[in-house]
Amino acid sequence: MKREKSTHSQMNMPPQGENGGRTFHGRGAFHERRAVHGSKSEKIFQALAAADEELLARSEQKAGKRWITWRTLTPMAACLCMAVAGILLWQTGLLKDQGATGGAPEMANQDTGQIVDMQMEEGNSMEEKHSVEKGDGGTREAADEAVPAAPEEDRAGASALEEAAVLDDRLDDTIAEQQTQSVNVQDNAKSMAGSMVPLAELPALVFVEKQEKEDVKTADVETAVSGSSSSYALSEDEIAGIWGADSISEVSWEGMNPFEQYDITATVIYDKEGKVRDVEIQGSGKETGEVTFRIHMTPGQVSISGETTLSRSTCQIHGTDVAAVKQEYTLRKETIYVYEAEFVKAGRESIGVGIRVEGTAAKGRERAYDLITRFVSGFLREEMEAGGILSPG
Amino acid sequence: MKDHEIIDLYWAREEQAIQESERQYGRYCYSIAYNILSDREDSDECVNDTWLRAWNAMPPSRPGRLSLFLGTITRNLSFDKWKRKKAKKRGMGEMELALDELIECVPSVRSTEEEVEAAELERLINLFLHTLPERECNIFLRRYWYVESYADIAKRYAMNMNTVKTSLFRSRRKLKDYLEEEGIVI
Protein backbone atom coordinates (compact mmCIF):
# COMPACT_ATOMS: atom_id res chain seq x y z
CA MET A 1 0.00 0.00 0.00
CA LYS A 2 1.61 3.17 -1.07
CA ARG A 3 0.37 6.38 0.34
CA GLU A 4 1.19 9.74 -1.00
CA LYS A 5 -1.45 11.68 0.81
CA SER A 6 -2.49 12.27 4.31
CA THR A 7 -3.69 9.44 6.43
CA HIS A 8 -5.27 11.50 9.08
CA SER A 9 -8.85 10.57 8.77
CA GLN A 10 -9.54 11.95 12.17
CA MET A 11 -7.36 14.91 11.93
CA ASN A 12 -9.89 17.32 13.26
CA MET A 13 -12.45 14.97 14.54
CA PRO A 14 -12.96 12.98 17.65
CA PRO A 15 -11.69 9.46 17.48
CA GLN A 16 -14.91 7.92 18.54
CA GLY A 17 -18.51 8.58 17.92
CA GLU A 18 -21.16 7.78 15.47
CA ASN A 19 -20.05 10.23 12.86
CA GLY A 20 -16.41 9.69 13.49
CA GLY A 21 -16.01 13.40 13.28
CA ARG A 22 -15.64 13.20 9.55
CA THR A 23 -18.22 15.83 8.81
CA PHE A 24 -16.12 18.67 10.05
CA HIS A 25 -15.26 21.22 7.47
CA GLY A 26 -13.97 24.72 7.41
CA ARG A 27 -10.64 24.91 9.15
CA GLY A 28 -10.65 21.23 9.66
CA ALA A 29 -10.80 20.60 5.97
CA PHE A 30 -8.06 23.08 5.48
CA HIS A 31 -5.86 21.33 7.90
CA GLU A 32 -6.46 18.03 6.24
CA ARG A 33 -5.36 19.46 2.96
CA ARG A 34 -2.22 20.75 4.57
CA ALA A 35 -1.50 17.35 5.88
CA VAL A 36 -1.26 16.03 2.37
CA HIS A 37 2.27 17.27 2.31
CA GLY A 38 3.10 15.95 5.73
CA SER A 39 6.13 13.82 6.35
CA LYS A 40 6.01 10.11 7.00
CA SER A 41 6.38 10.59 10.69
CA GLU A 42 3.47 13.02 10.67
CA LYS A 43 1.31 10.44 8.99
CA ILE A 44 2.09 7.92 11.66
CA PHE A 45 1.53 10.53 14.30
CA GLN A 46 -1.87 11.25 12.85
CA ALA A 47 -2.73 7.60 12.54
CA LEU A 48 -1.89 7.15 16.19
CA ALA A 49 -4.83 9.37 17.00
CA ALA A 50 -7.02 6.36 16.44
CA ALA A 51 -5.41 4.36 19.21
CA ASP A 52 -7.82 2.34 21.23
CA GLU A 53 -9.34 4.01 24.21
CA GLU A 54 -8.44 1.15 26.45
CA LEU A 55 -4.78 1.49 25.56
CA LEU A 56 -4.83 5.20 26.16
CA ALA A 57 -6.67 4.78 29.41
CA ARG A 58 -4.19 2.16 30.50
CA SER A 59 -1.29 4.45 29.77
CA GLU A 60 -2.87 7.08 31.97
CA GLN A 61 -2.27 4.99 35.03
CA LYS A 62 0.80 5.88 36.91
CA ALA A 63 3.12 3.31 38.31
CA GLY A 64 2.71 2.55 41.95
CA LYS A 65 5.10 4.29 44.24
CA ARG A 66 8.08 2.16 44.80
CA TRP A 67 9.89 2.21 48.04
CA ILE A 68 13.05 2.03 46.05
CA THR A 69 13.54 3.28 42.56
CA TRP A 70 15.99 2.39 39.85
CA ARG A 71 17.60 5.71 40.37
CA THR A 72 18.59 4.70 43.86
CA LEU A 73 18.94 1.01 43.19
CA THR A 74 21.61 1.42 40.53
CA PRO A 75 24.16 3.18 42.73
CA MET A 76 23.35 0.80 45.55
CA ALA A 77 24.08 -2.17 43.31
CA ALA A 78 27.30 -0.56 42.15
CA CYS A 79 28.41 0.01 45.73
CA LEU A 80 27.58 -3.57 46.62
CA CYS A 81 29.58 -4.89 43.69
CA MET A 82 32.56 -2.77 44.65
CA ALA A 83 32.35 -3.96 48.21
CA VAL A 84 32.26 -7.60 47.14
CA ALA A 85 35.17 -7.06 44.78
CA GLY A 86 37.12 -5.42 47.57
CA ILE A 87 36.49 -8.31 49.92
CA LEU A 88 37.56 -10.81 47.29
CA LEU A 89 40.72 -8.90 46.56
CA TRP A 90 41.47 -8.65 50.23
CA GLN A 91 40.96 -12.37 50.71
CA THR A 92 43.14 -13.11 47.73
CA GLY A 93 45.90 -11.02 49.17
CA LEU A 94 45.50 -12.75 52.49
CA LEU A 95 45.85 -16.16 50.92
CA LYS A 96 48.91 -15.07 49.05
CA ASP A 97 50.41 -13.82 52.26
CA GLN A 98 49.72 -17.13 53.90
CA GLY A 99 51.33 -18.95 51.03
CA ALA A 100 54.36 -16.71 51.23
CA THR A 101 54.78 -17.17 54.96
CA GLY A 102 54.39 -20.90 54.60
CA GLY A 103 57.88 -21.14 53.23
CA ALA A 104 58.40 -24.18 51.09
CA PRO A 105 55.69 -25.35 48.79
CA GLU A 106 52.94 -27.11 50.57
CA MET A 107 51.39 -30.43 50.12
CA ALA A 108 48.67 -30.35 52.60
CA ASN A 109 47.60 -33.91 52.35
CA GLN A 110 51.05 -35.02 53.31
CA ASP A 111 50.84 -33.85 56.80
CA THR A 112 53.11 -35.56 59.19
CA GLY A 113 51.55 -34.97 62.50
CA GLN A 114 48.03 -36.11 62.69
CA ILE A 115 47.55 -39.41 61.05
CA VAL A 116 44.64 -40.94 62.70
CA ASP A 117 44.84 -44.32 64.18
CA MET A 118 42.70 -46.81 62.45
CA GLN A 119 41.14 -49.95 63.64
CA MET A 120 40.60 -52.94 61.60
CA GLU A 121 37.40 -54.85 61.53
CA GLU A 122 36.35 -57.76 59.52
CA GLY A 123 32.83 -58.44 58.34
CA ASN A 124 30.02 -58.47 60.79
CA SER A 125 31.94 -60.29 63.43
CA MET A 126 33.68 -57.10 64.43
CA GLU A 127 36.68 -59.19 65.11
CA GLU A 128 39.89 -57.35 64.78
CA LYS A 129 42.41 -58.56 62.35
CA HIS A 130 45.75 -57.44 61.18
CA SER A 131 45.50 -58.44 57.63
CA VAL A 132 43.20 -58.28 54.71
CA GLU A 133 42.75 -61.45 52.86
CA LYS A 134 43.09 -61.28 49.18
CA GLY A 135 41.07 -63.35 46.75
CA ASP A 136 43.99 -65.21 45.34
CA GLY A 137 44.67 -66.75 48.66
CA GLY A 138 47.46 -64.49 49.60
CA THR A 139 47.20 -62.16 52.52
CA ARG A 140 48.56 -58.78 52.89
CA GLU A 141 49.77 -57.55 56.16
CA ALA A 142 48.55 -54.13 56.98
CA ALA A 143 49.56 -51.95 59.74
CA ASP A 144 47.28 -52.31 62.69
CA GLU A 145 48.79 -49.59 64.60
CA ALA A 146 48.34 -45.98 64.19
CA VAL A 147 51.32 -44.21 62.90
CA PRO A 148 52.62 -42.46 65.94
CA ALA A 149 52.13 -38.78 65.87
CA ALA A 150 55.08 -36.63 66.53
CA PRO A 151 55.30 -35.49 70.12
CA GLU A 152 54.62 -31.89 70.72
CA GLU A 153 58.01 -31.32 72.20
CA ASP A 154 59.59 -32.60 69.03
CA ARG A 155 57.63 -30.31 66.88
CA ALA A 156 58.09 -27.30 68.97
CA GLY A 157 60.81 -25.12 67.69
CA ALA A 158 61.63 -27.35 64.79
CA SER A 159 61.11 -26.21 61.32
CA ALA A 160 58.51 -27.88 59.27
CA LEU A 161 60.97 -29.49 56.99
CA GLU A 162 62.96 -30.89 59.82
CA GLU A 163 59.84 -32.20 61.39
CA ALA A 164 58.87 -33.84 58.18
CA ALA A 165 62.21 -35.49 57.86
CA VAL A 166 62.03 -36.86 61.38
CA LEU A 167 58.56 -38.19 60.91
CA ASP A 168 59.43 -39.56 57.56
CA ASP A 169 62.18 -41.59 59.09
CA ARG A 170 59.86 -42.81 61.79
CA LEU A 171 57.30 -43.84 59.33
CA ASP A 172 59.85 -45.59 57.23
CA ASP A 173 60.90 -47.49 60.27
CA THR A 174 57.34 -48.31 61.11
CA ILE A 175 56.64 -49.63 57.69
CA ALA A 176 59.77 -51.63 57.63
CA GLU A 177 58.89 -53.08 60.98
CA GLN A 178 55.42 -53.94 59.89
CA GLN A 179 56.65 -55.57 56.78
CA THR A 180 59.33 -57.56 58.49
CA GLN A 181 56.94 -58.77 61.15
CA SER A 182 54.33 -59.75 58.70
CA VAL A 183 53.94 -63.46 58.12
CA ASN A 184 51.98 -63.32 54.93
CA VAL A 185 53.62 -60.35 53.35
CA GLN A 186 53.31 -60.12 49.66
CA ASP A 187 56.18 -60.96 47.42
CA ASN A 188 56.58 -57.46 46.24
CA ALA A 189 56.66 -56.06 49.71
CA LYS A 190 60.40 -56.17 49.62
CA SER A 191 60.58 -53.50 47.05
CA MET A 192 58.20 -51.46 49.05
CA ALA A 193 60.16 -51.85 52.24
CA GLY A 194 63.26 -50.38 50.76
CA SER A 195 61.56 -47.56 49.06
CA MET A 196 60.96 -44.11 50.26
CA VAL A 197 57.28 -43.98 50.91
CA PRO A 198 55.66 -40.61 51.07
CA LEU A 199 53.97 -39.82 54.29
CA ALA A 200 50.70 -39.20 52.68
CA GLU A 201 50.77 -42.59 51.09
CA LEU A 202 51.04 -44.39 54.33
CA PRO A 203 47.46 -44.11 55.43
CA ALA A 204 46.50 -45.89 52.28
CA LEU A 205 48.41 -48.88 53.49
CA VAL A 206 46.46 -49.01 56.69
CA PHE A 207 43.43 -51.14 56.23
CA VAL A 208 40.92 -50.41 58.91
CA GLU A 209 37.87 -52.10 57.66
CA LYS A 210 37.01 -54.91 55.42
CA GLN A 211 33.46 -55.68 54.45
CA GLU A 212 32.75 -59.04 52.99
CA LYS A 213 30.28 -59.01 50.20
CA GLU A 214 29.28 -61.64 47.76
CA ASP A 215 31.71 -60.74 45.09
CA VAL A 216 33.36 -57.61 46.23
CA LYS A 217 35.57 -56.91 49.15
CA THR A 218 35.75 -53.39 50.25
CA ALA A 219 38.40 -51.83 52.33
CA ASP A 220 37.96 -48.36 53.62
CA VAL A 221 40.93 -46.32 54.47
CA GLU A 222 40.47 -43.18 56.34
CA THR A 223 42.77 -40.54 57.47
CA ALA A 224 42.58 -36.99 58.51
CA VAL A 225 45.43 -34.97 57.24
CA SER A 226 46.20 -31.58 58.50
CA GLY A 227 48.00 -29.21 56.25
CA SER A 228 49.58 -27.29 59.02
CA SER A 229 52.97 -28.71 58.26
CA SER A 230 55.04 -27.44 55.43
CA SER A 231 56.88 -30.68 54.96
CA TYR A 232 57.28 -32.78 51.94
CA ALA A 233 57.48 -36.46 51.95
CA LEU A 234 58.81 -36.52 48.46
CA SER A 235 61.99 -34.91 47.48
CA GLU A 236 62.08 -32.63 44.53
CA ASP A 237 63.72 -35.33 42.53
CA GLU A 238 60.89 -37.64 43.24
CA ILE A 239 58.36 -35.04 42.39
CA ALA A 240 60.21 -34.48 39.20
CA GLY A 241 60.08 -38.17 38.65
CA ILE A 242 56.36 -38.22 39.03
CA TRP A 243 55.57 -35.18 37.06
CA GLY A 244 58.48 -35.30 34.73
CA ALA A 245 61.46 -33.07 34.86
CA ASP A 246 59.94 -30.64 32.46
CA SER A 247 56.80 -30.18 34.39
CA ILE A 248 58.22 -29.81 37.82
CA SER A 249 58.14 -26.08 37.51
CA GLU A 250 54.49 -26.25 36.70
CA VAL A 251 53.67 -27.93 39.93
CA SER A 252 52.96 -25.04 42.10
CA TRP A 253 51.52 -25.14 45.54
CA GLU A 254 50.75 -21.52 45.86
CA GLY A 255 47.10 -22.14 45.75
CA MET A 256 47.13 -24.53 48.64
CA ASN A 257 46.33 -23.20 51.98
CA PRO A 258 48.95 -24.69 54.28
CA PHE A 259 46.62 -24.38 57.22
CA GLU A 260 43.84 -26.17 55.56
CA GLN A 261 42.49 -29.35 56.98
CA TYR A 262 42.03 -32.20 54.58
CA ASP A 263 39.98 -35.28 55.17
CA ILE A 264 40.59 -38.10 52.82
CA THR A 265 38.78 -41.38 52.53
CA ALA A 266 39.67 -44.15 50.16
CA THR A 267 37.51 -47.11 49.35
CA VAL A 268 39.04 -50.07 47.62
CA ILE A 269 36.88 -52.59 45.85
CA TYR A 270 38.24 -55.97 44.96
CA ASP A 271 37.00 -58.32 42.33
CA LYS A 272 36.43 -62.01 42.77
CA GLU A 273 40.03 -62.75 42.20
CA GLY A 274 41.04 -60.42 44.91
CA LYS A 275 42.50 -57.81 42.63
CA VAL A 276 41.77 -54.22 43.01
CA ARG A 277 39.07 -53.25 40.65
CA ASP A 278 38.14 -49.78 41.76
CA VAL A 279 39.54 -47.25 44.08
CA GLU A 280 37.45 -44.36 45.11
CA ILE A 281 39.11 -41.53 46.87
CA GLN A 282 37.22 -38.71 48.39
CA GLY A 283 38.80 -35.71 49.88
CA SER A 284 37.65 -32.41 51.11
CA GLY A 285 39.26 -29.20 52.09
CA LYS A 286 38.09 -25.69 52.51
CA GLU A 287 40.31 -24.48 49.75
CA THR A 288 40.09 -27.46 47.53
CA GLY A 289 36.47 -28.26 47.96
CA GLU A 290 35.05 -31.70 47.63
CA VAL A 291 37.17 -34.01 45.58
CA THR A 292 36.28 -37.42 44.34
CA PHE A 293 38.35 -39.58 42.08
CA ARG A 294 37.64 -43.07 40.89
CA ILE A 295 40.33 -45.23 39.48
CA HIS A 296 39.18 -48.29 37.63
CA MET A 297 41.86 -50.74 36.74
CA THR A 298 41.94 -53.52 34.25
CA PRO A 299 45.11 -55.09 32.96
CA GLY A 300 46.78 -52.75 30.57
CA GLN A 301 44.34 -50.00 31.13
CA VAL A 302 43.45 -47.60 33.83
CA SER A 303 40.41 -45.43 33.77
CA ILE A 304 40.34 -42.37 35.88
CA SER A 305 37.36 -40.21 36.48
CA GLY A 306 36.89 -37.55 38.98
CA GLU A 307 35.04 -34.52 39.98
CA THR A 308 35.71 -31.68 42.27
CA THR A 309 33.95 -28.62 43.43
CA LEU A 310 36.65 -26.11 42.96
CA SER A 311 35.31 -22.64 43.15
CA ARG A 312 31.87 -24.06 43.51
CA SER A 313 32.07 -25.53 40.05
CA THR A 314 31.87 -29.14 39.13
CA CYS A 315 34.51 -30.61 36.92
CA GLN A 316 34.84 -34.06 35.54
CA ILE A 317 37.58 -35.94 33.91
CA HIS A 318 37.39 -39.20 32.13
CA GLY A 319 40.20 -40.98 30.52
CA THR A 320 41.54 -44.36 29.74
CA ASP A 321 44.98 -43.54 28.52
CA VAL A 322 47.48 -45.05 30.81
CA ALA A 323 50.17 -42.62 29.90
CA ALA A 324 48.30 -39.42 30.38
CA VAL A 325 44.81 -38.14 30.69
CA LYS A 326 44.28 -34.56 30.02
CA GLN A 327 41.07 -32.67 29.89
CA GLU A 328 40.43 -29.01 29.80
CA TYR A 329 37.28 -27.37 30.90
CA THR A 330 36.20 -23.85 30.75
CA LEU A 331 33.99 -22.92 33.60
CA ARG A 332 32.03 -19.76 33.91
CA LYS A 333 33.94 -18.35 30.97
CA GLU A 334 36.89 -17.13 32.94
CA THR A 335 38.08 -20.20 34.74
CA ILE A 336 40.05 -22.95 33.10
CA TYR A 337 40.99 -26.12 34.86
CA VAL A 338 43.37 -28.63 33.45
CA TYR A 339 43.38 -32.14 34.71
CA GLU A 340 46.25 -34.41 34.05
CA ALA A 341 46.53 -37.93 35.18
CA GLU A 342 49.75 -39.70 34.63
CA PHE A 343 50.76 -43.23 35.18
CA VAL A 344 54.31 -42.84 36.10
CA LYS A 345 57.25 -44.53 37.58
CA ALA A 346 59.32 -42.26 39.68
CA GLY A 347 63.06 -42.22 39.95
CA ARG A 348 63.36 -45.12 42.28
CA GLU A 349 60.29 -47.03 43.27
CA SER A 350 57.58 -44.50 43.65
CA ILE A 351 55.15 -45.73 41.15
CA GLY A 352 51.70 -44.42 41.09
CA VAL A 353 49.06 -42.33 39.54
CA GLY A 354 49.59 -38.66 39.49
CA ILE A 355 46.61 -36.44 39.21
CA ARG A 356 47.19 -32.82 38.84
CA VAL A 357 44.60 -30.14 38.68
CA GLU A 358 45.47 -26.66 37.68
CA GLY A 359 43.06 -23.86 37.59
CA THR A 360 43.24 -20.34 36.45
CA ALA A 361 40.95 -18.40 38.64
CA ALA A 362 39.02 -15.37 37.62
CA LYS A 363 41.60 -13.06 39.05
CA GLY A 364 44.32 -14.68 37.09
CA ARG A 365 45.81 -16.43 40.07
CA GLU A 366 47.10 -19.80 39.17
CA ARG A 367 46.36 -22.65 41.38
CA ALA A 368 47.78 -26.05 41.36
CA TYR A 369 46.30 -28.83 43.30
CA ASP A 370 47.97 -32.01 43.97
CA LEU A 371 44.94 -33.66 45.30
CA ILE A 372 45.49 -37.17 46.33
CA THR A 373 48.26 -38.27 44.14
CA ARG A 374 50.68 -39.35 46.76
CA PHE A 375 47.94 -40.76 48.81
CA VAL A 376 47.15 -43.41 46.29
CA SER A 377 50.45 -43.90 44.61
CA GLY A 378 52.06 -46.07 47.20
CA PHE A 379 49.02 -48.20 47.62
CA LEU A 380 48.32 -48.67 43.97
CA ARG A 381 51.84 -49.50 43.16
CA GLU A 382 51.49 -52.82 44.81
CA GLU A 383 48.24 -53.66 43.15
CA MET A 384 49.29 -52.49 39.77
CA GLU A 385 52.34 -54.58 39.85
CA ALA A 386 50.37 -57.53 41.06
CA GLY A 387 47.83 -57.02 38.31
CA GLY A 388 50.46 -56.80 35.69
CA ILE A 389 49.60 -53.28 34.84
CA LEU A 390 53.01 -52.07 35.67
CA SER A 391 56.17 -53.95 36.07
CA PRO A 392 57.93 -53.51 39.38
CA GLY A 393 60.28 -50.63 39.38
CA MET B 1 -19.68 15.98 37.60
CA LYS B 2 -19.34 12.66 35.88
CA ASP B 3 -18.61 12.15 32.23
CA HIS B 4 -22.03 10.96 31.24
CA GLU B 5 -23.59 13.96 32.91
CA ILE B 6 -21.38 16.32 30.97
CA ILE B 7 -22.21 14.47 27.78
CA ASP B 8 -25.87 14.78 28.61
CA LEU B 9 -25.35 18.51 28.90
CA TYR B 10 -23.82 18.58 25.46
CA TRP B 11 -26.74 16.64 24.09
CA ALA B 12 -29.09 18.98 25.82
CA ARG B 13 -27.20 21.85 24.22
CA GLU B 14 -26.49 23.34 27.61
CA GLU B 15 -23.60 25.77 27.60
CA GLN B 16 -22.72 24.54 31.05
CA ALA B 17 -21.27 21.52 29.28
CA ILE B 18 -18.37 23.62 28.07
CA GLN B 19 -17.77 25.07 31.52
CA GLU B 20 -17.82 21.65 33.08
CA SER B 21 -15.52 20.29 30.40
CA GLU B 22 -13.09 23.09 30.96
CA ARG B 23 -13.24 22.65 34.69
CA GLN B 24 -12.81 18.93 34.49
CA TYR B 25 -10.48 18.48 31.58
CA GLY B 26 -9.05 21.92 30.94
CA ARG B 27 -5.66 21.13 32.41
CA TYR B 28 -5.57 17.75 30.76
CA CYS B 29 -6.24 19.19 27.31
CA TYR B 30 -3.90 22.07 27.93
CA SER B 31 -1.05 19.70 28.78
CA ILE B 32 -1.58 17.80 25.56
CA ALA B 33 -1.60 21.00 23.56
CA TYR B 34 1.40 22.42 25.34
CA ASN B 35 3.40 19.22 24.83
CA ILE B 36 2.91 19.63 21.11
CA LEU B 37 3.11 23.37 20.74
CA SER B 38 5.28 24.49 23.63
CA ASP B 39 3.45 27.80 23.53
CA ARG B 40 0.94 29.00 26.07
CA GLU B 41 -1.12 31.17 23.81
CA ASP B 42 -1.35 28.59 21.09
CA SER B 43 -2.17 25.95 23.64
CA ASP B 44 -4.96 28.05 25.11
CA GLU B 45 -6.31 28.62 21.67
CA CYS B 46 -6.32 24.92 20.91
CA VAL B 47 -8.06 24.13 24.16
CA ASN B 48 -10.76 26.70 23.45
CA ASP B 49 -11.20 25.25 19.99
CA THR B 50 -11.54 21.86 21.58
CA TRP B 51 -14.72 22.88 23.40
CA LEU B 52 -16.13 24.21 20.20
CA ARG B 53 -15.36 20.99 18.37
CA ALA B 54 -16.83 18.97 21.15
CA TRP B 55 -19.95 21.13 21.04
CA ASN B 56 -20.27 20.42 17.35
CA ALA B 57 -19.57 16.75 17.74
CA MET B 58 -22.07 16.04 20.51
CA PRO B 59 -24.59 15.15 19.40
CA PRO B 60 -24.44 12.89 17.50
CA SER B 61 -21.32 11.52 19.19
CA ARG B 62 -21.56 9.94 22.60
CA PRO B 63 -18.04 9.10 23.60
CA GLY B 64 -17.26 6.35 26.05
CA ARG B 65 -14.48 8.28 27.71
CA LEU B 66 -14.92 11.99 27.52
CA SER B 67 -11.34 12.69 28.51
CA LEU B 68 -9.93 10.76 25.59
CA PHE B 69 -12.50 12.22 23.25
CA LEU B 70 -11.54 15.75 24.20
CA GLY B 71 -7.87 14.88 24.32
CA THR B 72 -7.97 13.56 20.79
CA ILE B 73 -9.58 16.74 19.55
CA THR B 74 -6.94 18.80 21.31
CA ARG B 75 -4.17 16.64 19.96
CA ASN B 76 -5.37 16.98 16.39
CA LEU B 77 -5.90 20.71 16.68
CA SER B 78 -2.52 21.19 18.25
CA PHE B 79 -0.83 19.13 15.62
CA ASP B 80 -2.42 21.17 12.89
CA LYS B 81 -1.32 24.34 14.54
CA TRP B 82 2.16 22.99 14.95
CA LYS B 83 2.36 22.22 11.27
CA ARG B 84 1.23 25.66 10.36
CA LYS B 85 3.82 27.21 12.60
CA LYS B 86 6.43 24.96 11.13
CA ALA B 87 5.47 26.00 7.62
CA LYS B 88 5.71 29.64 8.56
CA LYS B 89 9.17 29.15 9.88
CA ARG B 90 10.15 27.71 6.55
CA GLY B 91 9.35 31.07 4.98
CA MET B 92 5.93 30.52 3.62
CA GLY B 93 4.58 33.33 5.79
CA GLU B 94 1.94 35.40 4.07
CA MET B 95 1.80 33.20 1.06
CA GLU B 96 0.87 30.25 3.14
CA LEU B 97 -1.75 32.21 4.97
CA ALA B 98 -3.22 33.35 1.69
CA LEU B 99 -3.35 29.83 0.43
CA ASP B 100 -4.84 28.67 3.68
CA GLU B 101 -7.61 31.17 3.28
CA LEU B 102 -8.30 29.99 -0.21
CA ILE B 103 -8.33 26.36 0.77
CA GLU B 104 -11.21 27.09 3.06
CA CYS B 105 -13.24 27.62 -0.05
CA VAL B 106 -12.45 24.18 -1.39
CA PRO B 107 -14.70 21.36 -0.34
CA SER B 108 -13.14 18.35 1.29
CA VAL B 109 -11.43 16.36 -1.36
CA ARG B 110 -10.32 13.27 0.45
CA SER B 111 -10.94 10.55 -1.98
CA THR B 112 -12.35 7.21 -1.08
CA GLU B 113 -8.95 5.69 -1.68
CA GLU B 114 -7.33 8.08 0.77
CA GLU B 115 -9.95 7.38 3.35
CA VAL B 116 -9.45 3.66 3.00
CA GLU B 117 -5.71 3.98 3.20
CA ALA B 118 -5.91 6.19 6.24
CA ALA B 119 -8.27 3.82 7.95
CA GLU B 120 -6.01 0.91 7.09
CA LEU B 121 -2.96 2.58 8.54
CA GLU B 122 -4.85 3.45 11.68
CA ARG B 123 -6.09 -0.09 11.99
CA LEU B 124 -2.63 -1.54 11.55
CA ILE B 125 -1.04 0.80 14.03
CA ASN B 126 -3.77 -0.04 16.46
CA LEU B 127 -3.11 -3.71 15.99
CA PHE B 128 0.56 -3.07 16.40
CA LEU B 129 -0.05 -1.34 19.69
CA HIS B 130 -1.83 -4.42 20.91
CA THR B 131 1.18 -6.56 20.07
CA LEU B 132 3.44 -4.54 22.32
CA PRO B 133 3.97 -5.47 25.93
CA GLU B 134 1.92 -3.35 28.27
CA ARG B 135 4.72 -1.22 29.58
CA GLU B 136 6.22 -0.71 26.15
CA CYS B 137 2.84 0.23 24.72
CA ASN B 138 2.23 2.68 27.52
CA ILE B 139 5.55 4.34 26.98
CA PHE B 140 4.98 4.47 23.25
CA LEU B 141 1.61 6.15 23.67
CA ARG B 142 2.84 8.58 26.27
CA ARG B 143 5.56 9.63 23.90
CA TYR B 144 3.78 9.66 20.55
CA TRP B 145 0.22 10.26 21.53
CA TYR B 146 0.62 12.62 24.45
CA VAL B 147 4.03 13.85 23.26
CA GLU B 148 5.40 13.70 26.76
CA SER B 149 9.08 14.14 27.43
CA TYR B 150 11.33 11.27 28.39
CA ALA B 151 11.66 12.68 31.86
CA ASP B 152 7.92 12.88 32.35
CA ILE B 153 7.42 9.34 31.16
CA ALA B 154 10.21 8.08 33.38
CA LYS B 155 8.67 9.88 36.33
CA ARG B 156 5.21 8.60 35.56
CA TYR B 157 6.29 4.99 35.46
CA ALA B 158 9.09 5.31 38.03
CA MET B 159 11.69 4.27 35.52
CA ASN B 160 15.11 5.29 34.45
CA MET B 161 15.13 7.72 31.54
CA ASN B 162 17.50 5.54 29.59
CA THR B 163 15.11 2.66 29.98
CA VAL B 164 12.40 4.80 28.44
CA LYS B 165 14.62 5.67 25.53
CA THR B 166 15.55 2.07 25.01
CA SER B 167 11.94 0.99 25.11
CA LEU B 168 10.96 3.60 22.56
CA PHE B 169 13.82 2.63 20.31
CA ARG B 170 12.69 -0.97 20.36
CA SER B 171 9.08 0.00 19.74
CA ARG B 172 9.97 2.12 16.75
CA ARG B 173 11.98 -0.68 15.28
CA LYS B 174 9.13 -3.09 15.88
CA LEU B 175 6.70 -0.71 14.22
CA LYS B 176 8.91 -0.40 11.21
CA ASP B 177 9.22 -4.15 10.90
CA TYR B 178 5.51 -4.54 11.44
CA LEU B 179 4.55 -2.08 8.74
CA GLU B 180 7.03 -3.63 6.35
CA GLU B 181 5.57 -7.04 7.00
CA GLU B 182 2.14 -5.66 6.29
CA GLY B 183 3.38 -4.19 3.05
CA ILE B 184 2.82 -0.61 4.09
CA VAL B 185 4.88 1.97 2.31
CA ILE B 186 4.24 5.45 3.49
Interface residues (C-beta under 8 A of the other chain):
Chain A: M1 K2 R3 K5 S6 T7 H8 S9 Q10 M11 N12 M13 P14 P15 Q16 G17 E18 N19 G21 F24 H25 G26 R27 A29 F30 H31 E32 R33 R34 A35 G38 K40 E42 K43 I44 F45 Q46 A47 L48 A49 A50 A51 D52 E53 L55 L56 A57 R58 S59 K62 A63 G64 K65 R66 T69 W70 R71 T74
Chain B: R53 A54 N56 A57 M58 P60 S61 R62 P63 G64 R65 L68 F69 G71 T72 I73 R75 N76 L77 F79 D80 K83 R84 A87 D100 I103 E104 V106 P107 S108 V109 R110 E114 E115 E117 A118 A119 E120 L121 E122 R123 I125 N126 L129 H130 E134 C137 N138 L141 R142 Y144 W145 Y146 R156 Y157 A158 M159 N160 T163 L175 G183 I184 V185 I186
